[in-house]
Structures are given as C-alpha cells and as structure tokens.
Amino acid sequence: LLGIARRVRIQKHEQELEQRKELEVERRQKEEKERQLMASQSALRAAGRRVFEALTPLWLELTDILAESRGDLDEAEVKRFKWRNELQLLVMPPSEMKRLSPYQWQTMSLGGLRDEEKFGLLSRLSDVSGRRADVPGQADRFISSLRHALGSEPPTSVALERMCTPPAWFTICVGCRVVTELGAEGVVQFKGAVRRKPGLWIGIALDLPQGKNDGSAGNVRYFSCAPKHGIFARAEKLRMLPQQSQATVGTELDADDDGVADSLSLPTQAHTGVDAQALAIHGL
C-alpha cells in the first residue's frame, strides 16, 4: 500500500510539472505573439508616417483652393480630392474636422482609396494610443475600418517605396532634364494643358532633332525650341534624370496672336520634402 501511495504521489507530481511546463510554453507563446503584434503595429505606424510625410506636399496642392484654376495639376485628381471627404481629411485642420456632421463621418468609405491614402489617413487620424487627441470621436468607426483594411502586417520595402513615390506628373517640373521611353533626352519647357488634348502634358526641348515640332501645337506656341526638337508627352511616359531631379527653373511662354500660350504660363517649382509652414497651418 505504501508503494502504491508513493507511486501515486510521484505521478501526481509529474503531472503537475508537465502542466507547469505547458503553461510556461503557452505564456511564452503569448508573449511572443504580443511582441510580434506590437512590432507589426509599430512598423505599420512608421510606414504610415513615412507615406504621410512623403505625399503631404502632393495632397496639399490637390486640395488647394486654387487647384482647379491651375494648369500644372492633374485635373482628374483635383476633382477626385474635391468631392471625397475622406481625401480632404488628409490635410484638413482639426478645427474643420470637428465641424463635420455625424452623417458625414458615417458615410465615409474606403472604396476607391489607394493604399497610400489609407496609410496616410491612418497616420493622420491615429497614433500609438488610438485616436489622436485633436480628432473628434465620430472618427472612431472610420479609423477602425482603416485598421481592418490595412491588416496587421506592414508593407514590404518595395510596396512602401512605391507608395512613397509621388506621381510623375507632380514631380516633373519646368527645367528638369528627362528621358523619353525611346531614350531621347531633353529639358522640360512646359507643363500644363494643351488645346484640344485632354489631360496634363509635358513639353520638352530635346537635345537632338528627334522631336515633332518647335514647341507649338495646333498653331499655338507653348515654348520655343529648334525645329524637330520639340515634343509633347504624358508625364508617365517620362523619367527624370537623377542629377537634375531637383532643378528649379522659371520659363516664360511666348504668347501667340490670340494670347493662348500666355494664358497657360505656369509657376514652376520642384516638389521636394514637406513644407513645414504649410503643415503647421493645417495643424498636421
């Protein structure tokens, strides 16, 4: 009987040890999951902040009060930002956010938003503790939708780099050296609308006579260059040459008899970095 009782105590002790080991394994697994979750959330916040800082100059210009009257912005994007409250949130001051009605917050949707815009919104509206202190409580539902849509895994380095890269039509400016798809190099002399051609166009004075005109199109002169040195192209068909990517050059357009070209003269500026003063004005 004593031997049996002793074996029972030993078995019970072994079972307790085994249970402790299992609990310890579960505890460590839980801690590891929490650590990984915290690391993922931290990486997501960092990615959101990087996207936000990289694209805020673009978003500020697209939501500018004079955006529709300018000729150097993509018209479709300007209209898109004008009619989407979700996109206006990217640069909306806290005081204006608080004036949005509960209905406006409830009807906000992620449909049609790009990944970079979702990351930017999440960075704009929330921080490590949740909703930002200057963001109204009505935003909680929208923030929750953003978190669900973006998931818990941070973007890959390739995806993050793509999201942080502004569109070509925004970064290409007058004075930049660019190369076309066919390898022809030249200097951008014009950026804006061209009569009877929809969308935004880039006028380039090529180094060699590989073009189609002298800077005019449809009897309207947009810039001046030697014959066969001029070409108009879409921004997405061009690539800026690195050594000239931040050039800032002002160019006056020659007006023709009816003044069309003069009306298309545009201020030129390279878009680099976040304008600190503009961010402060918007409370960002």
PyMOL commands that set and color helices and strands:
alter all, ss='L'
color gray80, all
select helices_A, chain A and resi 2-62+67-69+75-83+85-88+94-97+102-106+115-125+137-150+157-163+168-171+235-237+242-244+260-263+276-281
alter helices_A, ss='H'
color red, helices_A
select strands_A, chain A and resi 126-127+130-131+177-180+185-194+197-206+216-217+220-221+230-233+238-240
alter strands_A, ss='S'
color yellow, strands_A
deselect
rebuild
show_as cartoon
